[in-house]
Amino acid sequence: MANDGPTPPALATWADVDPARNPFDPTEVPALVRTMVPAPPPAPVWRESRWIGESEAWAWVEAVSMALSDRYGSWAYRWYWGPGEGERLGWVTDRIPTATEAPAFVAESLLVWRRWLESLAERFDRFLPLLDPAQAGPGDLVATWEAAVAHLMRTVVAPVVDNDGWQGWCRLVLQWFLSAADVPAEHAEALVNGAVGKRFDHWVPLTAADIDDIAERLTRDVLSLTRIVSAAPNDNWPDTWPQDWPSWRATNTAGRGLT
Protein backbone atom coordinates (compact mmCIF):
# COMPACT_ATOMS: atom_id res chain seq x y z
CA MET A 1 0.00 0.00 0.00
CA ALA A 2 1.27 3.46 -0.83
CA ASN A 3 2.31 5.69 2.02
CA ASP A 4 0.20 8.60 3.17
CA GLY A 5 1.40 11.88 1.75
CA PRO A 6 0.46 14.66 -0.66
CA THR A 7 -2.55 13.93 -2.84
CA PRO A 8 -1.22 12.71 -6.19
CA PRO A 9 -2.38 14.43 -9.37
CA ALA A 10 -5.48 12.77 -10.78
CA LEU A 11 -4.30 12.97 -14.41
CA ALA A 12 -7.98 12.84 -15.35
CA THR A 13 -7.77 15.01 -18.47
CA TRP A 14 -5.54 15.02 -21.52
CA ALA A 15 -4.29 18.48 -20.56
CA ASP A 16 -2.67 16.88 -17.50
CA VAL A 17 -0.44 14.61 -19.59
CA ASP A 18 -0.39 16.10 -23.11
CA PRO A 19 3.24 16.09 -24.31
CA ALA A 20 2.59 19.26 -26.32
CA ARG A 21 2.00 21.15 -23.08
CA ASN A 22 5.11 19.76 -21.40
CA PRO A 23 8.38 20.26 -23.31
CA PHE A 24 10.78 17.41 -22.69
CA ASP A 25 14.31 16.60 -23.80
CA PRO A 26 14.95 12.87 -23.41
CA THR A 27 18.69 13.30 -23.87
CA GLU A 28 19.01 15.24 -20.63
CA VAL A 29 17.07 12.74 -18.51
CA PRO A 30 19.89 10.37 -17.44
CA ALA A 31 22.10 13.18 -16.17
CA LEU A 32 19.27 15.06 -14.45
CA VAL A 33 17.85 11.97 -12.81
CA ARG A 34 21.21 11.21 -11.22
CA THR A 35 20.94 14.49 -9.31
CA MET A 36 17.28 14.05 -8.35
CA VAL A 37 16.71 10.45 -7.30
CA PRO A 38 17.21 9.65 -3.61
CA ALA A 39 18.84 6.43 -2.50
CA PRO A 40 16.24 3.64 -2.48
CA PRO A 41 15.49 1.43 0.52
CA PRO A 42 16.04 -2.34 0.43
CA ALA A 43 13.52 -4.20 -1.70
CA PRO A 44 10.48 -5.46 0.24
CA VAL A 45 10.54 -9.09 1.35
CA TRP A 46 7.68 -11.46 2.15
CA ARG A 47 8.02 -12.69 5.70
CA GLU A 48 5.57 -14.06 8.25
CA SER A 49 2.61 -13.63 5.87
CA ARG A 50 3.26 -9.96 5.16
CA TRP A 51 5.51 -7.66 3.18
CA ILE A 52 8.35 -6.15 5.16
CA GLY A 53 9.61 -2.83 3.83
CA GLU A 54 6.71 -2.10 1.48
CA SER A 55 5.82 1.24 3.07
CA GLU A 56 9.45 2.35 2.75
CA ALA A 57 9.45 1.29 -0.90
CA TRP A 58 6.33 3.32 -1.62
CA ALA A 59 7.80 6.30 0.21
CA TRP A 60 10.77 6.15 -2.17
CA VAL A 61 8.49 5.89 -5.22
CA GLU A 62 6.56 8.90 -3.93
CA ALA A 63 9.76 10.90 -3.41
CA VAL A 64 10.85 10.15 -6.97
CA SER A 65 7.39 11.06 -8.28
CA MET A 66 7.44 14.42 -6.52
CA ALA A 67 10.92 15.24 -7.79
CA LEU A 68 10.09 14.32 -11.38
CA SER A 69 6.73 16.11 -11.43
CA ASP A 70 8.33 19.25 -9.99
CA ARG A 71 10.86 19.19 -12.82
CA TYR A 72 8.79 17.97 -15.78
CA GLY A 73 5.12 18.48 -14.92
CA SER A 74 2.30 16.40 -13.45
CA TRP A 75 2.51 13.74 -16.18
CA ALA A 76 5.88 12.60 -14.77
CA TYR A 77 4.35 11.80 -11.39
CA ARG A 78 3.37 8.38 -12.77
CA TRP A 79 6.83 7.68 -14.19
CA TYR A 80 6.36 3.94 -13.55
CA TRP A 81 3.03 3.65 -15.40
CA GLY A 82 4.32 2.53 -18.80
CA PRO A 83 1.68 0.02 -20.04
CA GLY A 84 2.90 -3.54 -19.86
CA GLU A 85 6.04 -2.58 -17.94
CA GLY A 86 4.72 -3.90 -14.64
CA GLU A 87 3.58 -7.16 -16.21
CA ARG A 88 6.91 -7.79 -17.90
CA LEU A 89 9.12 -6.70 -15.04
CA GLY A 90 6.95 -6.75 -11.92
CA TRP A 91 5.15 -3.99 -10.03
CA VAL A 92 7.35 -1.04 -9.16
CA THR A 93 7.70 -1.94 -5.47
CA ASP A 94 8.57 -5.51 -6.45
CA ARG A 95 11.65 -4.33 -8.30
CA ILE A 96 13.16 -1.60 -6.14
CA PRO A 97 16.67 -1.09 -7.54
CA THR A 98 19.93 -0.78 -5.70
CA ALA A 99 21.39 2.67 -5.13
CA THR A 100 23.74 2.16 -8.07
CA GLU A 101 20.94 1.02 -10.38
CA ALA A 102 18.34 3.58 -9.27
CA PRO A 103 19.13 6.46 -11.69
CA ALA A 104 19.06 4.23 -14.77
CA PHE A 105 15.96 2.43 -13.49
CA VAL A 106 14.02 5.67 -13.01
CA ALA A 107 15.26 7.26 -16.24
CA GLU A 108 14.27 4.26 -18.36
CA SER A 109 10.82 3.98 -16.76
CA LEU A 110 10.20 7.70 -17.26
CA LEU A 111 11.22 7.48 -20.92
CA VAL A 112 8.96 4.46 -21.51
CA TRP A 113 6.04 6.38 -20.01
CA ARG A 114 6.82 9.51 -22.04
CA ARG A 115 7.15 7.58 -25.31
CA TRP A 116 3.78 5.97 -24.70
CA LEU A 117 2.13 9.36 -24.07
CA GLU A 118 3.73 10.69 -27.25
CA SER A 119 2.38 7.74 -29.23
CA LEU A 120 -1.09 8.50 -27.86
CA ALA A 121 -0.69 12.15 -28.81
CA GLU A 122 0.07 11.15 -32.40
CA ARG A 123 -3.10 9.05 -32.52
CA PHE A 124 -5.20 11.81 -30.96
CA ASP A 125 -3.84 14.31 -33.47
CA ARG A 126 -4.82 11.99 -36.30
CA PHE A 127 -8.45 11.65 -35.20
CA LEU A 128 -9.38 14.94 -33.53
CA PRO A 129 -9.44 17.11 -36.69
CA LEU A 130 -11.88 14.63 -38.24
CA LEU A 131 -14.32 15.14 -35.35
CA ASP A 132 -14.97 18.79 -36.12
CA PRO A 133 -18.74 19.06 -36.78
CA ALA A 134 -18.11 22.08 -38.97
CA GLN A 135 -16.06 19.93 -41.34
CA ALA A 136 -17.88 16.58 -41.26
CA GLY A 137 -21.43 15.42 -41.81
CA PRO A 138 -23.39 13.35 -39.26
CA GLY A 139 -22.56 10.04 -40.89
CA ASP A 140 -18.85 10.83 -41.04
CA LEU A 141 -18.83 11.92 -37.40
CA VAL A 142 -20.41 8.69 -36.22
CA ALA A 143 -18.04 6.56 -38.28
CA THR A 144 -14.97 8.51 -37.15
CA TRP A 145 -15.90 8.47 -33.47
CA GLU A 146 -16.46 4.72 -33.59
CA ALA A 147 -13.22 4.13 -35.50
CA ALA A 148 -11.25 6.32 -33.09
CA VAL A 149 -12.59 4.62 -29.96
CA ALA A 150 -12.04 1.14 -31.37
CA HIS A 151 -8.52 2.00 -32.54
CA LEU A 152 -7.54 3.47 -29.17
CA MET A 153 -8.89 0.47 -27.29
CA ARG A 154 -6.94 -1.96 -29.47
CA THR A 155 -3.81 0.14 -29.02
CA VAL A 156 -4.18 0.29 -25.26
CA VAL A 157 -4.86 -3.39 -24.65
CA ALA A 158 -2.09 -4.65 -26.96
CA PRO A 159 0.66 -4.63 -24.27
CA VAL A 160 -1.69 -5.66 -21.44
CA VAL A 161 -1.59 -9.40 -20.81
CA ASP A 162 -3.65 -9.49 -17.61
CA ASN A 163 -7.38 -9.91 -18.28
CA ASP A 164 -8.01 -7.82 -15.18
CA GLY A 165 -5.72 -5.00 -16.31
CA TRP A 166 -7.10 -3.63 -19.57
CA GLN A 167 -10.24 -2.04 -18.12
CA GLY A 168 -8.47 0.70 -16.19
CA TRP A 169 -6.25 1.60 -19.12
CA CYS A 170 -9.15 1.74 -21.55
CA ARG A 171 -11.21 3.91 -19.23
CA LEU A 172 -8.32 6.30 -18.66
CA VAL A 173 -7.30 6.69 -22.31
CA LEU A 174 -10.87 7.07 -23.55
CA GLN A 175 -11.47 9.67 -20.85
CA TRP A 176 -8.37 11.53 -22.05
CA PHE A 177 -9.60 11.35 -25.64
CA LEU A 178 -13.00 12.75 -24.74
CA SER A 179 -11.43 15.62 -22.82
CA ALA A 180 -9.14 16.31 -25.79
CA ALA A 181 -12.28 16.46 -27.95
CA ASP A 182 -13.70 19.15 -25.62
CA VAL A 183 -16.14 16.91 -23.79
CA PRO A 184 -16.37 18.45 -20.29
CA ALA A 185 -14.29 16.55 -17.75
CA GLU A 186 -17.26 16.12 -15.44
CA HIS A 187 -19.05 14.17 -18.19
CA ALA A 188 -16.15 12.27 -19.73
CA GLU A 189 -15.65 9.83 -16.87
CA ALA A 190 -19.36 9.03 -16.59
CA LEU A 191 -19.66 8.50 -20.35
CA VAL A 192 -16.71 6.14 -20.45
CA ASN A 193 -17.83 4.18 -17.39
CA GLY A 194 -21.29 3.87 -18.87
CA ALA A 195 -19.93 2.55 -22.16
CA VAL A 196 -17.49 0.07 -20.63
CA GLY A 197 -19.96 -1.07 -17.98
CA LYS A 198 -19.57 -3.33 -14.96
CA ARG A 199 -19.61 -6.52 -17.03
CA PHE A 200 -15.85 -6.09 -17.62
CA ASP A 201 -14.87 -5.50 -14.01
CA HIS A 202 -13.47 -8.93 -13.19
CA TRP A 203 -10.97 -10.99 -15.17
CA VAL A 204 -12.74 -10.85 -18.51
CA PRO A 205 -10.79 -10.96 -21.77
CA LEU A 206 -11.60 -8.23 -24.27
CA THR A 207 -13.00 -9.42 -27.60
CA ALA A 208 -13.43 -7.70 -30.96
CA ALA A 209 -17.19 -7.74 -30.42
CA ASP A 210 -16.73 -5.99 -27.06
CA ILE A 211 -14.61 -3.28 -28.69
CA ASP A 212 -17.25 -2.66 -31.35
CA ASP A 213 -19.99 -2.55 -28.72
CA ILE A 214 -18.13 -0.07 -26.50
CA ALA A 215 -17.27 2.09 -29.52
CA GLU A 216 -20.94 2.24 -30.52
CA ARG A 217 -22.14 2.97 -26.99
CA LEU A 218 -19.62 5.71 -26.37
CA THR A 219 -20.19 7.32 -29.77
CA ARG A 220 -23.94 7.37 -29.26
CA ASP A 221 -23.67 8.87 -25.78
CA VAL A 222 -21.05 11.49 -26.71
CA LEU A 223 -23.03 12.72 -29.71
CA SER A 224 -26.23 12.72 -27.68
CA LEU A 225 -24.61 14.75 -24.90
CA THR A 226 -22.93 17.29 -27.14
CA ARG A 227 -25.88 17.52 -29.56
CA ILE A 228 -23.40 17.53 -32.41
CA VAL A 229 -25.84 15.59 -34.58
CA SER A 230 -29.59 15.47 -34.32
CA ALA A 231 -29.87 11.93 -35.63
CA ALA A 232 -27.54 9.07 -36.40
CA PRO A 233 -27.20 7.88 -39.98
CA ASN A 234 -29.60 5.23 -41.20
CA ASP A 235 -28.34 1.67 -40.73
CA ASN A 236 -31.50 -0.36 -41.24
CA TRP A 237 -31.60 -4.14 -41.21
CA PRO A 238 -34.14 -6.62 -42.65
CA ASP A 239 -36.87 -7.97 -40.39
CA THR A 240 -35.46 -11.48 -40.72
CA TRP A 241 -32.31 -10.63 -38.72
CA PRO A 242 -32.23 -11.84 -35.08
CA GLN A 243 -33.70 -9.58 -32.45
CA ASP A 244 -31.17 -7.14 -30.92
CA TRP A 245 -28.66 -7.76 -33.73
CA PRO A 246 -28.65 -4.37 -35.50
CA SER A 247 -26.59 -1.47 -34.30
CA TRP A 248 -28.06 1.52 -32.48
CA ARG A 249 -28.06 3.37 -35.81
CA ALA A 250 -30.93 1.29 -37.19
CA THR A 251 -34.21 3.20 -37.51
CA ASN A 252 -36.49 0.27 -38.30
CA THR A 253 -35.68 -1.87 -35.23
CA ALA A 254 -35.38 -1.57 -31.49
CA GLY A 255 -31.61 -1.63 -31.89
CA ARG A 256 -29.29 -3.66 -29.72
CA GLY A 257 -30.65 -2.63 -26.39
CA LEU A 258 -27.93 -0.07 -25.80
CA THR A 259 -29.77 1.73 -23.06
C-alpha positions as CSV (number, residue, x, y, z in Angstrom):
1,M,0.0,0.0,0.0
2,A,1.3,3.5,-0.8
3,N,2.3,5.7,2.0
4,D,0.2,8.6,3.2
5,G,1.4,11.9,1.7
6,P,0.5,14.7,-0.7
7,T,-2.5,13.9,-2.8
8,P,-1.2,12.7,-6.2
9,P,-2.4,14.4,-9.4
10,A,-5.5,12.8,-10.8
11,L,-4.3,13.0,-14.4
12,A,-8.0,12.8,-15.3
13,T,-7.8,15.0,-18.5
14,W,-5.5,15.0,-21.5
15,A,-4.3,18.5,-20.6
16,D,-2.7,16.9,-17.5
17,V,-0.4,14.6,-19.6
18,D,-0.4,16.1,-23.1
19,P,3.2,16.1,-24.3
20,A,2.6,19.3,-26.3
21,R,2.0,21.1,-23.1
22,N,5.1,19.8,-21.4
23,P,8.4,20.3,-23.3
24,F,10.8,17.4,-22.7
25,D,14.3,16.6,-23.8
26,P,14.9,12.9,-23.4
27,T,18.7,13.3,-23.9
28,E,19.0,15.2,-20.6
29,V,17.1,12.7,-18.5
30,P,19.9,10.4,-17.4
31,A,22.1,13.2,-16.2
32,L,19.3,15.1,-14.5
33,V,17.8,12.0,-12.8
34,R,21.2,11.2,-11.2
35,T,20.9,14.5,-9.3
36,M,17.3,14.0,-8.3
37,V,16.7,10.5,-7.3
38,P,17.2,9.7,-3.6
39,A,18.8,6.4,-2.5
40,P,16.2,3.6,-2.5
41,P,15.5,1.4,0.5
42,P,16.0,-2.3,0.4
43,A,13.5,-4.2,-1.7
44,P,10.5,-5.5,0.2
45,V,10.5,-9.1,1.4
46,W,7.7,-11.5,2.1
47,R,8.0,-12.7,5.7
48,E,5.6,-14.1,8.2
49,S,2.6,-13.6,5.9
50,R,3.3,-10.0,5.2
51,W,5.5,-7.7,3.2
52,I,8.4,-6.2,5.2
53,G,9.6,-2.8,3.8
54,E,6.7,-2.1,1.5
55,S,5.8,1.2,3.1
56,E,9.5,2.4,2.8
57,A,9.5,1.3,-0.9
58,W,6.3,3.3,-1.6
59,A,7.8,6.3,0.2
60,W,10.8,6.1,-2.2
61,V,8.5,5.9,-5.2
62,E,6.6,8.9,-3.9
63,A,9.8,10.9,-3.4
64,V,10.9,10.1,-7.0
65,S,7.4,11.1,-8.3
66,M,7.4,14.4,-6.5
67,A,10.9,15.2,-7.8
68,L,10.1,14.3,-11.4
69,S,6.7,16.1,-11.4
70,D,8.3,19.2,-10.0
71,R,10.9,19.2,-12.8
72,Y,8.8,18.0,-15.8
73,G,5.1,18.5,-14.9
74,S,2.3,16.4,-13.4
75,W,2.5,13.7,-16.2
76,A,5.9,12.6,-14.8
77,Y,4.3,11.8,-11.4
78,R,3.4,8.4,-12.8
79,W,6.8,7.7,-14.2
80,Y,6.4,3.9,-13.6
81,W,3.0,3.6,-15.4
82,G,4.3,2.5,-18.8
83,P,1.7,0.0,-20.0
84,G,2.9,-3.5,-19.9
85,E,6.0,-2.6,-17.9
86,G,4.7,-3.9,-14.6
87,E,3.6,-7.2,-16.2
88,R,6.9,-7.8,-17.9
89,L,9.1,-6.7,-15.0
90,G,7.0,-6.7,-11.9
91,W,5.1,-4.0,-10.0
92,V,7.4,-1.0,-9.2
93,T,7.7,-1.9,-5.5
94,D,8.6,-5.5,-6.4
95,R,11.7,-4.3,-8.3
96,I,13.2,-1.6,-6.1
97,P,16.7,-1.1,-7.5
98,T,19.9,-0.8,-5.7
99,A,21.4,2.7,-5.1
100,T,23.7,2.2,-8.1
101,E,20.9,1.0,-10.4
102,A,18.3,3.6,-9.3
103,P,19.1,6.5,-11.7
104,A,19.1,4.2,-14.8
105,F,16.0,2.4,-13.5
106,V,14.0,5.7,-13.0
107,A,15.3,7.3,-16.2
108,E,14.3,4.3,-18.4
109,S,10.8,4.0,-16.8
110,L,10.2,7.7,-17.3
111,L,11.2,7.5,-20.9
112,V,9.0,4.5,-21.5
113,W,6.0,6.4,-20.0
114,R,6.8,9.5,-22.0
115,R,7.1,7.6,-25.3
116,W,3.8,6.0,-24.7
117,L,2.1,9.4,-24.1
118,E,3.7,10.7,-27.3
119,S,2.4,7.7,-29.2
120,L,-1.1,8.5,-27.9
121,A,-0.7,12.2,-28.8
122,E,0.1,11.2,-32.4
123,R,-3.1,9.1,-32.5
124,F,-5.2,11.8,-31.0
125,D,-3.8,14.3,-33.5
126,R,-4.8,12.0,-36.3
127,F,-8.4,11.6,-35.2
128,L,-9.4,14.9,-33.5
129,P,-9.4,17.1,-36.7
130,L,-11.9,14.6,-38.2
131,L,-14.3,15.1,-35.3
132,D,-15.0,18.8,-36.1
133,P,-18.7,19.1,-36.8
134,A,-18.1,22.1,-39.0
135,Q,-16.1,19.9,-41.3
136,A,-17.9,16.6,-41.3
137,G,-21.4,15.4,-41.8
138,P,-23.4,13.4,-39.3
139,G,-22.6,10.0,-40.9
140,D,-18.9,10.8,-41.0
141,L,-18.8,11.9,-37.4
142,V,-20.4,8.7,-36.2
143,A,-18.0,6.6,-38.3
144,T,-15.0,8.5,-37.1
145,W,-15.9,8.5,-33.5
146,E,-16.5,4.7,-33.6
147,A,-13.2,4.1,-35.5
148,A,-11.2,6.3,-33.1
149,V,-12.6,4.6,-30.0
150,A,-12.0,1.1,-31.4
151,H,-8.5,2.0,-32.5
152,L,-7.5,3.5,-29.2
153,M,-8.9,0.5,-27.3
154,R,-6.9,-2.0,-29.5
155,T,-3.8,0.1,-29.0
156,V,-4.2,0.3,-25.3
157,V,-4.9,-3.4,-24.6
158,A,-2.1,-4.6,-27.0
159,P,0.7,-4.6,-24.3
160,V,-1.7,-5.7,-21.4
161,V,-1.6,-9.4,-20.8
162,D,-3.6,-9.5,-17.6
163,N,-7.4,-9.9,-18.3
164,D,-8.0,-7.8,-15.2
165,G,-5.7,-5.0,-16.3
166,W,-7.1,-3.6,-19.6
167,Q,-10.2,-2.0,-18.1
168,G,-8.5,0.7,-16.2
169,W,-6.2,1.6,-19.1
170,C,-9.1,1.7,-21.6
171,R,-11.2,3.9,-19.2
172,L,-8.3,6.3,-18.7
173,V,-7.3,6.7,-22.3
174,L,-10.9,7.1,-23.5
175,Q,-11.5,9.7,-20.9
176,W,-8.4,11.5,-22.0
177,F,-9.6,11.4,-25.6
178,L,-13.0,12.8,-24.7
179,S,-11.4,15.6,-22.8
180,A,-9.1,16.3,-25.8
181,A,-12.3,16.5,-27.9
182,D,-13.7,19.2,-25.6
183,V,-16.1,16.9,-23.8
184,P,-16.4,18.5,-20.3
185,A,-14.3,16.5,-17.7
186,E,-17.3,16.1,-15.4
187,H,-19.1,14.2,-18.2
188,A,-16.2,12.3,-19.7
189,E,-15.6,9.8,-16.9
190,A,-19.4,9.0,-16.6
191,L,-19.7,8.5,-20.3
192,V,-16.7,6.1,-20.4
193,N,-17.8,4.2,-17.4
194,G,-21.3,3.9,-18.9
195,A,-19.9,2.6,-22.2
196,V,-17.5,0.1,-20.6
197,G,-20.0,-1.1,-18.0
198,K,-19.6,-3.3,-15.0
199,R,-19.6,-6.5,-17.0
200,F,-15.9,-6.1,-17.6
201,D,-14.9,-5.5,-14.0
202,H,-13.5,-8.9,-13.2
203,W,-11.0,-11.0,-15.2
204,V,-12.7,-10.8,-18.5
205,P,-10.8,-11.0,-21.8
206,L,-11.6,-8.2,-24.3
207,T,-13.0,-9.4,-27.6
208,A,-13.4,-7.7,-31.0
209,A,-17.2,-7.7,-30.4
210,D,-16.7,-6.0,-27.1
211,I,-14.6,-3.3,-28.7
212,D,-17.3,-2.7,-31.3
213,D,-20.0,-2.5,-28.7
214,I,-18.1,-0.1,-26.5
215,A,-17.3,2.1,-29.5
216,E,-20.9,2.2,-30.5
217,R,-22.1,3.0,-27.0
218,L,-19.6,5.7,-26.4
219,T,-20.2,7.3,-29.8
220,R,-23.9,7.4,-29.3
221,D,-23.7,8.9,-25.8
222,V,-21.1,11.5,-26.7
223,L,-23.0,12.7,-29.7
224,S,-26.2,12.7,-27.7
225,L,-24.6,14.8,-24.9
226,T,-22.9,17.3,-27.1
227,R,-25.9,17.5,-29.6
228,I,-23.4,17.5,-32.4
229,V,-25.8,15.6,-34.6
230,S,-29.6,15.5,-34.3
231,A,-29.9,11.9,-35.6
232,A,-27.5,9.1,-36.4
233,P,-27.2,7.9,-40.0
234,N,-29.6,5.2,-41.2
235,D,-28.3,1.7,-40.7
236,N,-31.5,-0.4,-41.2
237,W,-31.6,-4.1,-41.2
238,P,-34.1,-6.6,-42.6
239,D,-36.9,-8.0,-40.4
240,T,-35.5,-11.5,-40.7
241,W,-32.3,-10.6,-38.7
242,P,-32.2,-11.8,-35.1
243,Q,-33.7,-9.6,-32.4
244,D,-31.2,-7.1,-30.9
245,W,-28.7,-7.8,-33.7
246,P,-28.6,-4.4,-35.5
247,S,-26.6,-1.5,-34.3
248,W,-28.1,1.5,-32.5
249,R,-28.1,3.4,-35.8
250,A,-30.9,1.3,-37.2
251,T,-34.2,3.2,-37.5
252,N,-36.5,0.3,-38.3
253,T,-35.7,-1.9,-35.2
254,A,-35.4,-1.6,-31.5
255,G,-31.6,-1.6,-31.9
256,R,-29.3,-3.7,-29.7
257,G,-30.7,-2.6,-26.4
258,L,-27.9,-0.1,-25.8
259,T,-29.8,1.7,-23.1
